């Protein structure tokens, strides 16, 4: 089954398993349709315009901050659990 790639909330391409000939053929058949190509091309242009280096850097920094926060929360909980067990 074909899956859609979502980038910034817009469908901009198709994802297929390159080892699956049936999926590749289905994707090529979809791209053969002029309306599909036009729609995907326009959506890719719109999403590409928002993916400036600054915007991508902000997304990366936000993701790193979220991971750090999650790790910190886990560390605090693990230490608290360890302290609770030591007191029991």
N, CA, C and O atoms as a MOPAC input file, in Angstrom:
PM7 MOZYME 1SCF
protein

 N      0.84500 1    -1.18800 1     0.00000 1
 C      0.00000 1     0.00000 1     0.00000 1
 C      0.88500 1     1.24500 1     0.00000 1
 O      1.87700 1     1.30800 1     0.72700 1
 N      0.52700 1     2.22200 1    -0.80800 1
 C      1.30100 1     3.45500 1    -0.88900 1
 C      1.03800 1     4.32500 1     0.32300 1
 O     -0.08100 1     4.39100 1     0.83000 1
 N      2.08600 1     4.98800 1     0.77700 1
 C      1.95000 1     5.93300 1     1.87400 1
 C      2.29900 1     7.31200 1     1.35300 1
 O      3.07100 1     7.45400 1     0.40500 1
 N      1.73000 1     8.31700 1     1.97500 1
 C      2.03700 1     9.68600 1     1.59500 1
 C      3.04800 1    10.26900 1     2.55400 1
 O      3.01700 1     9.99100 1     3.75300 1
 N      3.93300 1    11.06900 1     2.02900 1
 C      4.92800 1    11.78000 1     2.83600 1
 C      4.33800 1    13.12500 1     3.22700 1
 O      3.95500 1    13.91700 1     2.36600 1
 N      4.26800 1    13.37500 1     4.51400 1
 C      3.74100 1    14.64700 1     4.99300 1
 C      4.90300 1    15.53100 1     5.41200 1
 O      5.71800 1    15.15000 1     6.25100 1
 N      4.96800 1    16.69500 1     4.82800 1
 C      5.99200 1    17.66700 1     5.18800 1
 C      5.27700 1    18.98600 1     5.42200 1
 O      4.62600 1    19.51800 1     4.52300 1
 N      5.40100 1    19.50600 1     6.62100 1
 C      4.76300 1    20.75400 1     7.00300 1
 C      3.27000 1    20.69600 1     6.66300 1
 O      2.69400 1    21.67000 1     6.18000 1
 N      2.65800 1    19.54600 1     6.92200 1
 C      1.22700 1    19.39900 1     6.74700 1
 C      0.75500 1    19.26900 1     5.31400 1
 O     -0.45100 1    19.27200 1     5.06800 1
 N      1.66000 1    19.15600 1     4.36900 1
 C      1.27200 1    19.04200 1     2.96200 1
 C      1.77500 1    17.73100 1     2.36800 1
 O      2.87800 1    17.28300 1     2.68100 1
 N      0.97000 1    17.12600 1     1.52000 1
 C      1.41500 1    15.92400 1     0.82000 1
 C      2.29300 1    16.37400 1    -0.33700 1
 O      1.84400 1    17.11100 1    -1.21500 1
 N      3.54800 1    15.92800 1    -0.33600 1
 C      4.47400 1    16.40000 1    -1.36700 1
 C      5.13700 1    15.26800 1    -2.13600 1
 O      5.98000 1    15.52700 1    -2.99400 1
 N      4.78300 1    14.02800 1    -1.85500 1
 C      5.39800 1    12.93400 1    -2.58900 1
 C      4.81500 1    11.61000 1    -2.17000 1
 O      3.90800 1    11.54600 1    -1.34100 1
 N      5.34000 1    10.56100 1    -2.74800 1
 C      4.89400 1     9.21100 1    -2.43300 1
 C      6.06900 1     8.41500 1    -1.87900 1
 O      7.20200 1     8.56700 1    -2.33500 1
 N      5.79600 1     7.58000 1    -0.90900 1
 C      6.82100 1     6.69800 1    -0.36200 1
 C      6.45500 1     5.28400 1    -0.76200 1
 O      5.32800 1     4.83800 1    -0.54400 1
 N      7.39800 1     4.58900 1    -1.34100 1
 C      7.17200 1     3.19000 1    -1.70900 1
 C      8.37700 1     2.36700 1    -1.29300 1
 O      9.48400 1     2.88700 1    -1.15700 1
 N      8.15000 1     1.09600 1    -1.09500 1
 C      9.24200 1     0.17300 1    -0.81700 1
 C      9.94100 1    -0.11000 1    -2.15300 1
 O      9.33400 1    -0.70500 1    -3.04300 1
 N     11.20000 1     0.30400 1    -2.30800 1
 C     11.87400 1     0.13200 1    -3.59600 1
 C     12.07700 1    -1.33200 1    -3.97800 1
 O     12.39300 1    -1.63700 1    -5.12800 1
 N     11.89700 1    -2.23800 1    -3.01300 1
 C     12.04200 1    -3.66900 1    -3.31700 1
 C     10.71900 1    -4.30000 1    -3.74100 1
 O     10.66400 1    -5.49000 1    -4.05400 1
 N      9.64900 1    -3.49500 1    -3.74900 1
 C      8.33000 1    -4.02000 1    -4.07200 1
 C      7.92200 1    -3.52700 1    -5.45900 1
 O      7.50100 1    -2.38000 1    -5.60700 1
 N      8.04400 1    -4.38400 1    -6.47800 1
 C      7.73200 1    -3.96000 1    -7.85000 1
 C      6.29500 1    -3.46500 1    -8.02400 1
 O      6.04300 1    -2.54000 1    -8.79500 1
 N      5.36000 1    -4.08000 1    -7.30800 1
 C      3.95600 1    -3.66000 1    -7.43000 1
 C      3.77800 1    -2.23100 1    -6.93400 1
 O      3.10500 1    -1.42900 1    -7.58200 1
 N      4.38300 1    -1.90200 1    -5.77200 1
 C      4.27900 1    -0.54000 1    -5.24500 1
 C      4.94000 1     0.46900 1    -6.17400 1
 O      4.41700 1     1.56200 1    -6.39200 1
 N      6.09400 1     0.09500 1    -6.72000 1
 C      6.76600 1     0.99900 1    -7.65900 1
 C      5.89700 1     1.25100 1    -8.87500 1
 O      5.77700 1     2.39000 1    -9.32600 1
 N      5.28700 1     0.19900 1    -9.41300 1
 C      4.42500 1     0.34900 1   -10.58500 1
 C      3.21700 1     1.22400 1   -10.26600 1
 O      2.83400 1     2.06700 1   -11.07800 1
 N      2.61700 1     1.03600 1    -9.10000 1
 C      1.47300 1     1.86100 1    -8.70600 1
 C      1.87600 1     3.32800 1    -8.58000 1
 O      1.13500 1     4.21500 1    -9.00300 1
 N      3.04000 1     3.58200 1    -8.00200 1
 C      3.50200 1     4.95800 1    -7.85300 1
 C      3.75300 1     5.59800 1    -9.21200 1
 O      3.37100 1     6.74400 1    -9.44700 1
 N      4.39100 1     4.85500 1   -10.09800 1
 C      4.64200 1     5.38600 1   -11.44500 1
 C      3.33300 1     5.66500 1   -12.17200 1
 O      3.21400 1     6.66400 1   -12.88100 1
 N      2.35700 1     4.79000 1   -11.99900 1
 C      1.05100 1     5.00800 1   -12.63400 1
 C      0.40300 1     6.27600 1   -12.08400 1
 O     -0.21700 1     7.02900 1   -12.83500 1
 N      0.53900 1     6.51700 1   -10.78900 1
 C     -0.03500 1     7.73800 1   -10.20000 1
 C      0.66500 1     8.97500 1   -10.74100 1
 O      0.01700 1     9.98100 1   -11.03000 1
 N      2.00200 1     8.90500 1   -10.88200 1
 C      2.73800 1    10.04900 1   -11.41500 1
 C      2.45400 1    10.27500 1   -12.89600 1
 O      2.67600 1    11.37400 1   -13.40600 1
 N      1.96900 1     9.25400 1   -13.58900 1
 C      1.62300 1     9.41600 1   -15.00000 1
 C      0.40200 1    10.31700 1   -15.17300 1
 O      0.20300 1    10.89400 1   -16.24200 1
 N     -0.40500 1    10.44000 1   -14.14200 1
 C     -1.59100 1    11.29500 1   -14.19500 1
 C     -1.15900 1    12.75500 1   -14.09600 1
 O     -0.54500 1    13.14500 1   -13.10400 1
 N     -1.46800 1    13.57000 1   -15.10600 1
 C     -1.04000 1    14.97600 1   -15.09200 1
 C     -1.54900 1    15.75000 1   -13.87200 1
 O     -0.82300 1    16.57900 1   -13.32300 1
 N     -2.77300 1    15.49300 1   -13.44800 1
 C     -3.32300 1    16.21100 1   -12.29400 1
 C     -2.54900 1    15.87800 1   -11.02500 1
 O     -2.27000 1    16.76400 1   -10.21800 1
 N     -2.20000 1    14.60300 1   -10.84300 1
 C     -1.41900 1    14.19500 1    -9.66700 1
 C     -0.06500 1    14.88600 1    -9.67300 1
 O      0.37300 1    15.41900 1    -8.65400 1
 N      0.60200 1    14.87400 1   -10.83300 1
 C      1.91200 1    15.54200 1   -10.92800 1
 C      1.79900 1    17.02500 1   -10.62300 1
 O      2.62400 1    17.57800 1    -9.89500 1
 N      0.78600 1    17.66400 1   -11.17300 1
 C      0.60300 1    19.09300 1   -10.96300 1
 C      0.33700 1    19.40200 1    -9.48900 1
 O      0.90100 1    20.34400 1    -8.93300 1
 N     -0.51500 1    18.60900 1    -8.87100 1
 C     -0.84400 1    18.82500 1    -7.45500 1
 C      0.37900 1    18.63100 1    -6.57500 1
 O      0.66600 1    19.46500 1    -5.71700 1
 N      1.10100 1    17.53700 1    -6.78100 1
 C      2.29400 1    17.27100 1    -5.97100 1
 C      3.36900 1    18.33000 1    -6.19300 1
 O      4.04100 1    18.75100 1    -5.25200 1
 N      3.52700 1    18.75500 1    -7.44900 1
 C      4.53100 1    19.77900 1    -7.75600 1
 C      4.20100 1    21.09000 1    -7.02800 1
 O      5.08400 1    21.70500 1    -6.43000 1
 N      2.93800 1    21.51500 1    -7.07600 1
 C      2.53700 1    22.76000 1    -6.42500 1
 C      2.70000 1    22.67000 1    -4.91200 1
 O      3.17600 1    23.61500 1    -4.28200 1
 N      2.31200 1    21.54600 1    -4.32800 1
 C      2.45000 1    21.37700 1    -2.88200 1
 C      3.91400 1    21.34600 1    -2.47000 1
 O      4.27700 1    21.88000 1    -1.42200 1
 N      4.75300 1    20.72700 1    -3.28500 1
 C      6.19000 1    20.70100 1    -2.98200 1
 C      6.77200 1    22.10800 1    -3.04000 1
 O      7.59800 1    22.47600 1    -2.20500 1
 N      6.34400 1    22.89200 1    -4.02200 1
 C      6.82600 1    24.28500 1    -4.11400 1
 C      6.43900 1    25.08600 1    -2.88100 1
 O      7.25400 1    25.82100 1    -2.32200 1
 N      5.16800 1    24.93400 1    -2.45700 1
 C      4.70400 1    25.68300 1    -1.27700 1
 C      5.45200 1    25.26300 1    -0.02100 1
 O      5.87000 1    26.11100 1     0.76700 1
 N      5.62300 1    23.95800 1     0.17000 1
 C      6.30800 1    23.51000 1     1.38400 1
 C      7.79300 1    23.83900 1     1.31900 1
 O      8.39900 1    24.16200 1     2.34000 1
 N      8.38300 1    23.76200 1     0.13400 1
 C      9.79600 1    24.08700 1    -0.02100 1
 C     10.09000 1    25.53900 1     0.30300 1
 O     11.17000 1    25.86500 1     0.79600 1
 N      9.14100 1    26.40200 1     0.02900 1
 C      9.33700 1    27.81900 1     0.31600 1
 C      9.41900 1    28.08400 1     1.81300 1
 O     10.02700 1    29.06500 1     2.24200 1
 N      8.81000 1    27.21400 1     2.60500 1
 C      8.84100 1    27.40300 1     4.05900 1
 C     10.04700 1    26.73500 1     4.70700 1
 O     10.32400 1    26.96400 1     5.88400 1
 N     10.76100 1    25.91800 1     3.95800 1
 C     11.89800 1    25.18800 1     4.52900 1
 C     13.20900 1    25.93400 1     4.28800 1
 O     14.13300 1    25.41200 1     3.66300 1
 N     13.26900 1    27.14700 1     4.79000 1
 C     14.50000 1    27.92100 1     4.70100 1
 C     15.52500 1    27.33100 1     5.66800 1
 O     15.14600 1    26.60800 1     6.58900 1
 N     16.79800 1    27.62100 1     5.48300 1
 C     17.79500 1    27.12000 1     6.43100 1
 C     17.48100 1    27.51700 1     7.87800 1
 O     17.69000 1    26.73100 1     8.80200 1
 N     16.98300 1    28.72800 1     8.06400 1
 C     16.65600 1    29.18300 1     9.41100 1
 C     15.50400 1    28.36500 1     9.99900 1
 O     15.53600 1    27.99500 1    11.17300 1
 N     14.47900 1    28.08300 1     9.17300 1
 C     13.32600 1    27.31900 1     9.65000 1
 C     13.72400 1    25.87900 1     9.97800 1
 O     13.26200 1    25.31500 1    10.96900 1
 N     14.57200 1    25.29300 1     9.15300 1
 C     15.02800 1    23.92300 1     9.40700 1
 C     15.87300 1    23.89400 1    10.67800 1
 O     15.73200 1    22.98700 1    11.49800 1
 N     16.74000 1    24.87400 1    10.84200 1
 C     17.55900 1    24.94400 1    12.06300 1
 C     16.67000 1    25.06400 1    13.29300 1
 O     16.93900 1    24.42800 1    14.31300 1
 N     15.62000 1    25.86800 1    13.21200 1
 C     14.70500 1    26.02300 1    14.35000 1
 C     14.01000 1    24.69900 1    14.66100 1
 O     13.84300 1    24.35000 1    15.83000 1
 N     13.60200 1    23.95900 1    13.62800 1
 C     12.97100 1    22.65400 1    13.83900 1
 C     13.92800 1    21.68000 1    14.52500 1
 O     13.53700 1    20.94800 1    15.43400 1
 N     15.17800 1    21.68100 1    14.08300 1
 C     16.17800 1    20.78900 1    14.67200 1
 C     16.42700 1    21.15800 1    16.13000 1
 O     16.44600 1    20.28600 1    16.99900 1
 N     16.61600 1    22.44100 1    16.39500 1
 C     16.86400 1    22.88100 1    17.77200 1
 C     15.67900 1    22.56500 1    18.67400 1
 O     15.86600 1    22.17300 1    19.82600 1
 N     14.46600 1    22.72900 1    18.16700 1
 C     13.27500 1    22.40000 1    18.94800 1
 C     13.23800 1    20.90200 1    19.25200 1
 O     12.91900 1    20.49900 1    20.37100 1
 N     13.56300 1    20.08700 1    18.26200 1
 C     13.57800 1    18.63100 1    18.46900 1
 C     14.61900 1    18.22500 1    19.49800 1
 O     14.35300 1    17.37300 1    20.34600 1
 N     15.79700 1    18.82400 1    19.43400 1
 C     16.85700 1    18.52100 1    20.40100 1
 C     16.41000 1    18.92800 1    21.80700 1
 O     16.63400 1    18.19500 1    22.77000 1
 N     15.78300 1    20.09100 1    21.91900 1
 C     15.30700 1    20.55100 1    23.22900 1
 C     14.26500 1    19.59400 1    23.79800 1
 O     14.26800 1    19.31100 1    24.99600 1
 N     13.38000 1    19.09800 1    22.94700 1
 C     12.35500 1    18.15000 1    23.41300 1
 C     12.97900 1    16.84500 1    23.90000 1
 O     12.57200 1    16.30100 1    24.92600 1
 N     13.96700 1    16.34700 1    23.16000 1
 C     14.63500 1    15.10800 1    23.57100 1
 C     15.35100 1    15.32100 1    24.89400 1
 O     15.28300 1    14.46700 1    25.77900 1
 N     16.03000 1    16.43700 1    25.04100 1
 C     16.72100 1    16.72300 1    26.30100 1
 C     15.73900 1    16.79200 1    27.46200 1
 O     16.02400 1    16.28600 1    28.54700 1
 N     14.58700 1    17.41500 1    27.24300 1
 C     13.59400 1    17.52300 1    28.30000 1
 C     13.06900 1    16.12500 1    28.68300 1
 O     12.91300 1    15.81700 1    29.86400 1
 N     12.80400 1    15.30100 1    27.68300 1
 C     12.33000 1    13.94200 1    27.96900 1
 C     13.37800 1    13.14400 1    28.74700 1
 O     13.05000 1    12.43900 1    29.70100 1
 N     14.63000 1    13.25900 1    28.33400 1
 C     15.69900 1    12.54600 1    29.03900 1
 C     15.84500 1    13.04300 1    30.46400 1
 O     16.05700 1    12.25500 1    31.38500 1
 N     15.73300 1    14.34300 1    30.64100 1
 C     15.83900 1    14.92500 1    31.97500 1
 C     14.70800 1    14.42400 1    32.86200 1
 O     14.93800 1    14.06800 1    34.01800 1
 N     13.49200 1    14.39400 1    32.33500 1
 C     12.34200 1    13.89800 1    33.09700 1
 C     12.54900 1    12.44300 1    33.50300 1
 O     12.24200 1    12.05800 1    34.63100 1
 N     13.06600 1    11.64500 1    32.58800 1
 C     13.31400 1    10.22800 1    32.89500 1
 C     14.37400 1    10.08300 1    33.98000 1
 O     14.24800 1     9.24200 1    34.87000 1
 N     15.41300 1    10.90200 1    33.90200 1
 C     16.48900 1    10.83700 1    34.89200 1
 C     15.95200 1    11.20100 1    36.27700 1
 O     16.26300 1    10.53600 1    37.26600 1
 N     15.14500 1    12.25900 1    36.33900 1
 C     14.57600 1    12.68200 1    37.61800 1
 C     13.69500 1    11.57300 1    38.18500 1
 O     13.78600 1    11.26100 1    39.37300 1
 N     12.84300 1    10.97300 1    37.35500 1
 C     11.96600 1     9.89200 1    37.82500 1
 C     12.77600 1     8.68500 1    38.27900 1
 O     12.44800 1     8.06700 1    39.29200 1
 N     13.82900 1     8.34300 1    37.54600 1
 C     14.65100 1     7.19300 1    37.92000 1
 C     15.34400 1     7.43800 1    39.25600 1
 O     15.41400 1     6.54000 1    40.09400 1
 N     15.85000 1     8.63700 1    39.45300 1
 C     16.50500 1     8.95200 1    40.73000 1
 C     15.50300 1     8.91700 1    41.87300 1
 O     15.81300 1     8.43700 1    42.96300 1
 N     14.30600 1     9.42500 1    41.62200 1
 C     13.27200 1     9.40800 1    42.66200 1
 C     12.87900 1     7.97400 1    43.00100 1
 O     12.72700 1     7.63300 1    44.17400 1
 N     12.71600 1     7.14100 1    41.98700 1
 C     12.38400 1     5.72600 1    42.23200 1
 C     13.48400 1     5.02400 1    43.01800 1
 O     13.20500 1     4.22400 1    43.91200 1
 N     14.72500 1     5.32500 1    42.68300 1
 C     15.85100 1     4.73000 1    43.38300 1
 C     15.85300 1     5.17700 1    44.85800 1
 O     16.06600 1     4.36800 1    45.76100 1
 N     15.61300 1     6.46800 1    45.07900 1
 C     15.58700 1     6.99700 1    46.45200 1
 C     14.43600 1     6.38500 1    47.23600 1
 O     14.58900 1     6.05400 1    48.41200 1
 N     13.26900 1     6.23000 1    46.58000 1
 C     12.11500 1     5.62800 1    47.25000 1
 C     12.40400 1     4.19400 1    47.67100 1
 O     12.03400 1     3.77000 1    48.76700 1
 N     13.07300 1     3.44600 1    46.78300 1
 C     13.39900 1     2.04400 1    47.11000 1
 C     14.43400 1     1.96000 1    48.22000 1
 O     14.38600 1     1.05100 1    49.04900 1
 N     15.37500 1     2.90600 1    48.24200 1
 C     16.40200 1     2.90200 1    49.27100 1
 C     15.79600 1     3.19100 1    50.64100 1
 O     16.27200 1     2.67700 1    51.65400 1
 N     14.75400 1     4.00700 1    50.67500 1
 C     14.09800 1     4.33600 1    51.95500 1
 C     13.23900 1     3.19000 1    52.44500 1
 O     13.02500 1     3.05100 1    53.65000 1
 N     12.74000 1     2.36300 1    51.53300 1
 C     11.81200 1     1.28000 1    51.94300 1
 C     12.49600 1     0.12100 1    52.59300 1
 O     11.83900 1    -0.84500 1    52.98000 1

